[in-house]
Amino acid sequence: MNEPVLKKAMDTLEFLSQDAEARRLYEDRQKYLHDEASMIEGALAEGEKRKAVQMALELLKLGVDPAIIVKASGLSEAEIIALKKK
């Protein structure tokens, strides 16, 4: 049998055989880890967005065509137009 599959089955069996308090603690820990990963992922996405906006602002100052900035930055045309008005 495939070893990772066997390990997952054993982990599941161990989890299911725990008492209610142990299951609750396990589930709380899993929720915490999931929430933490989501928070980090959101922070990274926000940082990437800020970087794209800064790049777009610099390119606008240099007179680069907004259509090119859309392709280079990943920002939408509406976002570029809004930045252009600033």
N, C-alpha and C positions, 0 to 999 in steps of 0.2 A: 504494500500500500504506500501511496505517496506520503512522505514524512510530514510535510506541512499540514496536510489534511488530517492526518492522525493526531497531530499536536492540537489542532483546532477542536477536534472531537473530544479529546481528553480535557481541554480547557473548558469546553461547554459542559461536559459531564461533571467536572469539579465544581463549576459555578452552580449548576442545578442542584447539587447535593449539599450546598451550604444552607445554613439556617437563614431565616428571614432577615435578621439584622445584618449578617454578612452580605447578603444579596443587596440590601439597601445601601450599605457602605460602598460596595462595588459599583452599583449604579450611580451613586453620587460622585464617585471618583471618575467614572467614565464621562459623566455630564460635565464635570469640571474640566477635564482634558479637552473635550469637544469645544466647550465655550472658550477656553484659552486659545486653542488653535484658530477658532473663528475670529477672535479678537486680533490675533497676530496677522492673519490673512487680510483683515479689514484695514489694519494699519499699513501694511505693505501696499495695498491697492491705493490707499489715500496718498501715500508718499509718491507712488508712480504717477498719480494724477497731478500732483503738485509739480513734479518734474516736467511733465508734458506741458502744463500751463506756462511754466517759466520759459521753456524752450519756445513755445508758440509766441510768447510776448517778445522774446529776443528776435525771432524771425520776422515778426510784424514790424519791429523797429528798423530792421534792415530792408524792409520793403518787399519781402518775399510774398509771392502770390498766395492768398489764403487757401486755394485748392491744393497747393503743394504742402502747406502747413498741415492741412487735414490729413494728408497721406503720411507725412513725417511724424506727426504727433499722436495720431490715433484719436484726436478730439473730433467732435462733430463740427460741421460747418456753422451751426448755430452757436456753438461755444467759441469758435474763432471770431465770429462776428461780434459776439458780446465782449470778447477781449479787445477787439479793435476799437470799440467805443470807449474803453477805459482811458 
